[in-house]
Amino acid sequence: MNEKLNAIIAQISTTEFSSEINGYPPQVVDAFLDKISDLIQEVIQQATDQEKAYDDMKTKFNKCSQQLTKCNVELHFFKEMDGN
């Protein structure tokens, strides 16, 4: 997804593309396209941050799951030792 958005940014940043939009002066179009580029970059960064946060939570969940499994095994062992 990031590659597609970066390709869009590269395309809208070209003067050939930006100087032909609806007859607006190039500086107006460039300012508008700069704002769009900034917003796209912000979306990319937010998505990257959310993906990292998800991966971190997934790692923590997996560690907790492993600890819970270990506790269950130990509990079962102690129940066996106790005769229950």
C-alpha positions as CSV (number, residue, x, y, z in Angstrom):
1,M,0.0,0.0,0.0
2,N,2.8,2.4,0.9
3,E,4.4,1.9,-2.6
4,K,1.1,2.9,-4.3
5,L,0.7,6.0,-2.2
6,N,4.3,7.0,-2.8
7,A,3.8,6.5,-6.5
8,I,0.7,8.8,-6.3
9,I,2.8,11.4,-4.5
10,A,5.5,11.2,-7.1
11,Q,3.0,11.6,-9.9
12,I,1.2,14.6,-8.4
13,S,4.5,16.3,-7.6
14,T,5.5,16.6,-11.3
15,T,5.1,20.1,-12.7
16,E,3.7,18.6,-15.9
17,F,0.8,17.2,-14.0
18,S,0.3,20.0,-11.5
19,S,0.3,22.9,-13.9
20,E,-2.6,21.6,-15.9
21,I,-5.3,21.2,-13.3
22,N,-8.4,23.3,-14.0
23,G,-6.5,26.3,-15.2
24,Y,-5.4,27.3,-11.7
25,P,-2.0,29.0,-11.4
26,P,0.8,26.5,-10.8
27,Q,1.7,27.9,-7.4
28,V,-1.9,27.3,-6.2
29,V,-1.9,23.8,-7.6
30,D,1.5,23.0,-6.2
31,A,0.4,24.2,-2.7
32,F,-2.7,22.1,-2.9
33,L,-0.8,19.1,-4.1
34,D,1.8,19.6,-1.3
35,K,-1.0,19.5,1.2
36,I,-2.4,16.3,-0.3
37,S,1.1,14.8,-0.2
38,D,1.5,15.8,3.4
39,L,-1.9,14.2,4.2
40,I,-1.0,11.0,2.4
41,Q,2.4,10.9,4.3
42,E,0.5,11.3,7.6
43,V,-1.9,8.5,6.7
44,I,1.1,6.3,5.8
45,Q,2.8,7.1,9.2
46,Q,-0.4,6.5,11.1
47,A,-0.9,3.1,9.4
48,T,2.7,2.2,10.1
49,D,2.3,3.2,13.8
50,Q,-0.9,1.2,14.1
51,E,0.7,-1.8,12.5
52,K,3.6,-1.6,14.9
53,A,1.3,-1.2,17.9
54,Y,-0.7,-4.2,16.7
55,D,2.5,-6.3,16.3
56,D,3.6,-5.2,19.8
57,M,0.2,-6.2,21.3
58,K,0.3,-9.5,19.4
59,T,3.8,-10.2,20.9
60,K,2.6,-9.4,24.4
61,F,-0.5,-11.6,23.9
62,N,1.6,-14.5,22.7
63,K,3.9,-14.2,25.7
64,C,0.9,-14.2,28.1
65,S,-0.5,-17.2,26.3
66,Q,2.8,-19.0,26.7
67,Q,2.9,-18.1,30.4
68,L,-0.7,-19.3,30.9
69,T,0.1,-22.6,29.2
70,K,3.1,-23.0,31.4
71,C,1.0,-22.3,34.5
72,N,-1.7,-24.8,33.4
73,V,1.0,-27.5,32.9
74,E,2.4,-26.7,36.4
75,L,-1.0,-26.7,37.9
76,H,-1.8,-30.1,36.3
77,F,1.5,-31.4,37.6
78,F,0.8,-30.3,41.2
79,K,-2.7,-31.8,41.0
80,E,-1.2,-35.1,39.9
81,M,1.3,-34.9,42.8
82,D,-1.5,-34.2,45.2
83,G,-3.5,-37.0,44.0
84,N,-6.5,-35.0,42.6
